Amino acid sequence: MSGARFVSALTPAVGAVGFIALWALIAALELVDPVLLPSPQASGLAIWQGFVGGALVGDTLITIRRTLLAFVIAVGVCVPLGLALGSSVRLYRSLEFVIDF
């Protein structure tokens, strides 16, 4: 791997490491209340305990289910509405202000 390709491959990792280092520094200096911004270690431990305990997995699945249901409802409402608006100039003109607003 050439030097330029190696550097370009490491650029995203440098950004992530820099972000975590800045986060750790802010948490260590307690520039923000630890309740609002816990350290990366505390956050990682909480995530691990959530996965091991099972609560995080269950809550994540519920969130995914609700998101998919909302998407299906939105598609079910908006696709027919879009087809109706696209096929009827009169209907589109009557709702144009609401749509553009």
Secondary structure as GFF3:
##gff-version 3
##sequence-region A 1 101
A	DSSP	alpha_helix	3	28	.	.	.	ID=ss1
A	DSSP	alpha_helix	40	53	.	.	.	ID=ss2
A	DSSP	alpha_helix	55	87	.	.	.	ID=ss3
A	DSSP	alpha_helix	89	100	.	.	.	ID=ss4
###
